[in-house]
Amino acid sequence: MSLDVIKAVFLGIVEGLTEFIPVSSTGHLLLVGHFLGFDDEDFGKAFDVLIQLGAILALLSIYFGRLWKLFLGMFTDPEARRFVIGVLVAFLPAMVLGALAYGFIKSVLFNVWIVCLMLVIGGFVLLWIDRLDLKPRYRDATKFTLPMYLGIGCVQCLSMIPGVSRSGASIVAAMLFGADRRAATEFSFWLAMPTMVGAFVFEAFKSRREIAGGNVLIIAVGFAVSFVCGWIVVKVLLDYVSRHGFVLFAYWRIVVGGLGLVALLAGL
């Protein structure tokens, strides 16, 4: 097995395990890629986004029954139609900003120093939100108001800074707007579907030259591994956060970000 395939397996594990928890999968991939030497080429950065589709397909496979029910309900059920519109409304800010600021994001924000700082800051934000005495008004992700969906989508745009975390930003926003932990986390799953599929399609088009030839095998390996790990995480995450909150993820972010900063200052 070539060294690149081994790296792809490792990065696939990292992607699958971190995509749906509030620790920033992109941030972790950039850090792991940096310390494994997998970020020397533009393909390394493209790979980080492309293998995310494996985790997204794991999510889609688990939610397929509910997705099909929503699809059919759009034509007959006003509540189903309103929720689909709500998810699209939440997705819209990231779609617009991501398309307009793509060059700046990839050339400036994809920086390991920024990742480490955002991991630490985000860890303290999670500790703060977990300890707030919030009074949830929504316990079902399909029942949020349309302004609430839009607000969550706007806050999600912060996750374009690697290290912030897409799921973390949407979870924190949803909880501040009145959702309980479980509903906030589940809506981050729903919002991940259009957001990450859109990011994959856009990145695949931009990186179509880099993913040709021998790179296809590397992407396929990372994709398959991220699918399996993502499936496991989605199956257990909702029950976990309902019982234990986000403290574990907060401390993980602080430790990883802190160690990353120490390593960078040491010239590693």
C-alpha positions in Angstrom: 0.0 0.0 0.0 1.5 3.3 -1.0 2.2 6.1 1.4 -0.5 8.3 -0.2 -3.2 5.6 0.3 -2.2 5.2 3.9 -2.6 9.0 4.4 -5.9 8.8 2.6 -7.1 6.1 5.1 -6.0 8.2 8.0 -7.6 11.4 6.7 -10.8 9.5 5.9 -11.0 8.4 9.5 -10.5 11.9 10.7 -13.1 13.3 8.3 -15.7 10.7 9.2 -15.3 11.0 12.9 -15.2 14.8 13.0 -17.7 15.9 10.2 -20.8 15.8 12.4 -19.4 16.7 15.8 -18.6 20.4 16.7 -14.8 20.2 16.4 -14.3 21.3 12.7 -13.6 18.4 10.3 -11.9 20.8 7.9 -9.7 22.2 10.7 -8.6 18.7 11.7 -7.9 17.7 8.1 -5.7 20.7 7.6 -3.8 20.0 10.8 -3.4 16.3 10.1 -2.5 17.2 6.4 0.1 19.7 7.6 1.8 17.4 10.0 1.7 14.5 7.5 3.0 16.6 4.7 -0.2 16.1 2.7 -0.8 19.8 2.1 2.1 20.5 -0.2 -0.1 20.5 -3.4 -3.4 22.1 -4.3 -4.8 18.5 -4.5 -4.2 18.1 -0.8 -6.6 20.9 -0.1 -9.1 19.7 -2.6 -9.0 16.2 -1.1 -10.0 17.6 2.3 -13.3 18.7 0.8 -13.9 15.9 -1.7 -13.9 13.1 0.8 -16.5 14.9 2.9 -19.1 13.5 0.4 -18.4 10.0 2.0 -19.6 11.3 5.4 -22.5 13.1 3.8 -23.7 9.9 2.0 -23.5 8.1 5.3 -25.9 10.7 6.7 -28.2 10.5 3.6 -28.3 6.7 3.9 -29.4 6.9 7.6 -32.0 9.7 6.8 -33.2 8.2 3.5 -36.6 7.2 4.8 -37.3 10.6 6.3 -35.9 12.4 3.2 -38.3 10.4 1.0 -41.2 11.2 3.2 -40.3 14.9 3.1 -40.0 14.7 -0.7 -43.5 13.2 -1.1 -44.9 15.5 1.6 -43.7 18.7 -0.2 -46.7 18.3 -2.6 -49.4 17.5 0.0 -48.2 18.5 3.5 -47.7 22.3 4.3 -45.5 21.4 7.4 -43.1 19.3 5.3 -43.0 22.0 2.6 -42.2 24.6 5.2 -39.3 22.6 6.6 -37.8 22.0 3.2 -38.0 25.7 2.6 -36.5 26.3 6.0 -33.5 24.1 5.2 -32.9 25.8 1.9 -33.2 29.3 3.5 -30.6 28.2 6.1 -28.3 27.0 3.3 -28.6 30.1 1.2 -26.2 32.4 3.1 -23.3 29.9 2.9 -24.0 29.2 -0.7 -23.8 32.8 -1.7 -20.8 33.7 0.6 -18.9 30.6 -0.3 -19.2 31.3 -4.1 -18.2 34.9 -3.7 -15.3 34.4 -1.3 -14.0 31.1 -2.5 -10.6 32.4 -3.5 -10.0 34.3 -0.3 -11.2 31.3 1.9 -8.8 28.9 0.2 -5.8 31.2 -0.2 -6.0 33.0 3.2 -8.2 31.3 5.7 -6.9 27.7 5.0 -4.1 28.3 7.4 -3.0 26.1 10.3 -2.4 29.0 12.7 -6.0 30.2 12.1 -7.3 26.6 12.6 -5.6 26.3 16.0 -6.8 29.6 17.3 -10.3 28.9 16.2 -10.3 25.5 17.8 -9.3 27.0 21.1 -11.8 29.9 20.9 -14.6 27.6 19.7 -13.9 25.2 22.6 -14.5 28.0 25.1 -17.7 29.0 23.2 -19.0 25.4 23.6 -18.2 25.4 27.3 -20.1 28.7 27.6 -23.2 27.5 25.7 -23.2 24.2 27.5 -23.3 26.0 30.9 -25.9 28.6 30.0 -29.3 28.2 31.8 -31.2 28.2 28.5 -35.0 27.6 28.3 -35.6 25.7 25.1 -38.7 26.4 23.2 -38.1 24.0 20.3 -37.5 20.2 20.7 -38.1 19.3 17.1 -35.8 20.6 14.3 -38.7 20.6 11.8 -40.7 23.2 13.9 -38.2 26.1 13.9 -39.5 29.4 12.5 -38.3 30.6 9.1 -36.4 33.6 10.6 -34.7 31.1 13.0 -33.6 29.0 10.0 -32.2 32.1 8.3 -30.4 33.1 11.5 -28.8 29.7 11.9 -27.7 29.8 8.2 -26.1 33.2 8.7 -24.2 32.1 11.8 -23.1 28.9 9.9 -21.1 31.2 7.5 -18.6 31.7 10.3 -17.6 28.0 9.7 -15.9 29.1 6.4 -13.1 29.9 8.8 -11.4 26.5 9.2 -11.5 25.5 12.9 -14.8 27.2 13.7 -16.9 24.0 12.7 -20.0 24.0 10.5 -21.9 21.8 12.9 -20.7 23.8 16.0 -21.8 27.1 14.5 -25.2 25.9 13.6 -25.7 24.1 16.9 -24.7 27.1 19.0 -26.9 29.4 16.9 -29.9 27.0 17.2 -29.5 26.7 21.0 -29.3 30.5 21.4 -32.4 30.9 19.3 -34.3 28.5 21.5 -33.7 24.9 20.4 -32.7 22.1 22.8 -29.4 20.2 22.4 -30.9 17.3 20.5 -33.0 19.5 18.1 -30.0 21.8 17.5 -27.7 18.9 16.7 -30.2 17.2 14.5 -30.8 20.4 12.5 -27.0 20.5 11.9 -27.4 17.2 10.2 -30.2 18.4 7.9 -28.3 21.6 7.1 -25.2 19.5 6.4 -26.9 17.8 3.4 -27.2 20.7 1.0 -24.2 22.6 2.4 -21.7 19.8 2.1 -23.1 18.4 -1.2 -22.9 21.9 -2.6 -19.3 22.3 -1.4 -18.4 19.0 -2.9 -19.9 19.8 -6.3 -18.2 23.3 -6.3 -14.9 21.9 -5.2 -15.0 19.0 -7.7 -15.6 21.4 -10.5 -12.8 23.7 -9.4 -10.4 20.8 -8.9 -11.4 18.6 -11.8 -7.8 18.5 -13.1 -6.3 17.6 -9.8 -8.7 14.7 -9.2 -7.9 13.0 -12.5 -5.6 10.0 -13.1 -4.0 8.4 -10.1 -5.6 10.7 -7.6 -9.0 8.9 -8.1 -7.8 5.9 -6.1 -6.7 8.1 -3.2 -10.0 10.0 -3.1 -12.0 6.7 -3.3 -10.1 5.2 -0.3 -10.7 8.4 1.8 -14.3 8.5 0.6 -15.0 4.9 1.7 -13.4 5.3 5.1 -15.1 8.6 5.8 -18.5 6.9 4.9 -18.0 4.2 7.5 -16.8 6.4 10.2 -19.5 9.1 9.5 -22.2 6.5 9.7 -21.1 5.4 13.1 -20.9 8.9 14.4 -24.4 9.9 13.2 -25.9 6.8 14.8 -24.6 7.6 18.2 -24.2 11.4 18.4 -27.8 12.5 19.1 -28.2 10.3 22.1 -24.8 11.3 23.4 -25.3 15.1 23.3 -28.8 14.7 24.8 -27.3 13.0 27.8 -23.8 14.6 28.2 -23.8 17.9 26.3 -20.7 19.3 24.5 -18.1 19.4 27.2 -16.1 16.5 25.8 -15.9 18.2 22.4 -15.1 21.6 24.0 -12.1 20.2 25.8 -11.0 18.2 22.8 -10.9 21.4 20.7 -8.9 23.3 23.4 -6.4 20.5 23.8 -5.9 19.9 20.0 -5.7 23.6 19.2 -3.3 24.3 22.1 -1.0 21.4 21.1 -1.2 22.6 17.5 -0.1 26.1 18.5 2.8 24.7 20.6 3.9 22.5 17.7 3.8 25.4 15.3 5.7 27.7 17.6 8.3 24.9 17.9 8.7 24.9 14.1 7.1 21.5 13.5 
